[in-house]
Amino acid sequence: MVTALTLIILAVLIVFVVYKYLVNRRRNALLSEIPALPNFPIIGAMMNFLKPPEKIWKYLREIGLQYYPIYRFSVLNVDVVNILSPEDIEIILSSIKHTTKSMLYDMLHSWLGGGLLTSYGAKWHNRRKILTPTFHFHILEQFIDTFVEQSAKIVNKLEAECDKPWTNVVPLVSEYTLNSICGTLFLVFLF
């Protein structure tokens, strides 16, 4: 009885592994062309990321320089491809076909809804086309004084925090963002 059950479970497991291999064969062949961090079976490169956040950031910068312009790694069989070259990123962002977000964005969807950050495909492309002219260099030129003034303020506040072992930058960045937005809106409505 136990042997039959064990054989059934083993057969189901083998069928599942073969199925996953066949379904992902083309994807895996394409991924194998991209330089990769050293990976262990199943856990992938997870051991490299079991560090404090500031060390992870430094590590990502180092491997970005080492593997520029593209590299990949996997963690728990989830493949991550990091593209660092602005030219390559431009090609991807100008295409509607390759804008599907990763599963990490699904967690943001219930909070942020289907906006520019979480949408994809034609919906994302249309919203991006509407928003892009707003951030054109010539339009933003009129707000440079506001950005410089607010940047100086946040730099002064960050310098005052340098002696502390850590600083929560979220309130500072939020204040900078709000002040910059209000300053630019004031200029728009004033003129």
N, C-alpha and C positions, 0 to 999 in steps of 0.2 A: 504494500500500500504506500509506504513512505517512498520507496524507490520509484514507483509510478508517478507520484506527485512531484518528486524531484526532477524526473525526466521531463514532465510536462512544463514545469517552471523553467528548466534549462532550455527546452525547445522554444518556448515563448520568448525568452531572453535573446536567444540566437536569432530568431526571426526579426525581433525588434532591432537588433544591432545591424543585421544585414539590410533591413529596410532603410534605416537611417543612413547607412553608408551609400546605398544606391540613390536615395533621394538627394543627398548632399554631394554626390561625386563631382559634378561640374563646379559647384561652389568651392569645394575643397581644392580642386585643381587650380582654380583662379587664385585662391588665397595662397596656395603654395608658391606662387610667383612673387609674392610680397615678402620682403625681409621681415623676419620675426624674432621676437625676444625668445630666449630659451624657455621652453615649456615642458612641464611634466604632464603625464597622462591625467586626465580629468581635471585636476586643479589648475593646470596651465601655468600662467605666470603669477598666480595669486601670492606666492611667497614674497615676490618683489614689492607687493603693495601692503604688506602687513607692517606698516610704519606709521608714525605720526603724520598728519596731513602736510606739514611744512616739508618733511623729508620726501613725501610722495611727490609734491610739486617739484622739488629739486631733482628728484630722480627722473620725472617725466621730461624735464628740460634737458637733462644730460642725454637721455636716450633719443630725444628729439634731434639733438645735435649730431649724435652718433649715427642715426639711421635716416637722416634727412634725405629725401623729401617725403618718404612714406614708410610706415612700419605697422606691424600688427602684433597683437598678443591675444591670448584667450584666458578667460577666468571661468572655471566651472563650465567648460564647453561653450561659452559665449564668446564669439570672436569680435574683437574690436580693431578697427583699422583707423589709424590716425594719419591724416593728410596734412602736411605742414606747408607745402608750397602754395603761395597765393594764386599762382597761375592754375594749378590743378584744382584748387578750391573754387576758383571762378568758373571753370568748366562744369563742375558738378552743380553749382548754384544756378547756373544759367539754363540748366536742363530741368524739365518738369519730371522726367522719368526717374531720376535718382534722388528725390527729395523726401522719401519716406523716412520718418524719424525712427530711432531705435526704441526698444521697449522701455528705456529709461524715461522717455518723454510721455509714455502712457500714464505714468504716475502724476505728471503735471497737468494732464488733460482735465481731470475733474476739478482742479483748482483754477486753472487759467482758461479753460474752455478751448474752443477750436480756433484760436487766434493765429497770428503769424508764427509764433514760436512753436506751436504744437501741430499746426495743420501741415498738409503735404500735397503734392500733386498740383492739379490745376487750381485748387482753392488757394494753396500757398503762393503759387506763381502770380495769380491775379492780385492778391493782397500785397505782395511784394512790389509789383508794378505800380500799385497805387501809392505805396509808402516811399519808394525810392526817390522820387523827385523832391520830396520834402527834405531829404538829407543831402541834396546836391551841394557841392562845394560853394557855389556862388550864393546860394540861399543862406548857408551857414556862416559865410563871411561876416554878415552884419551882426552876428552874435558873439564874435571872437572876444570882444572886451568883457562881456558877461562871463564867458567860459574862463578867461584868464583870471578875472577877479575871484571867481568861486574856486578855481584851482589853487590859487595862492592861499585862500582861507583853509582849504582842506589840508594842504601841505603843512601849514603852520600848526594845525591841530594834530596832524600825524607826528610832526617833530616833537611836540610836547608829550607824546605818548611813547617816545623811543626808549625811555628809561624803564618802562614797565616790562615785565616778563612776557605779557601778551596784551593784545588790544582787540576788542570787538569792533571791527571796521564797519559793520552793517549800519549802525546809526549814523556814522560819519558819512558814509557813501549815500545813505538815504537823504541826509540833510543837504549834501552837495547836489544831488540830483534834483531835489525839490527846489532849492534856491536857483539852480540853473534854469529849470523849466519856468519858474515864476519870473525870473529876470528876462528870459527871452519872450515870454508872453507879454510882459509889460512893454517891451520894445515894440512888439507887433501892434499892440493896441494903442500905444502912444503915437505911433507914426502912421 
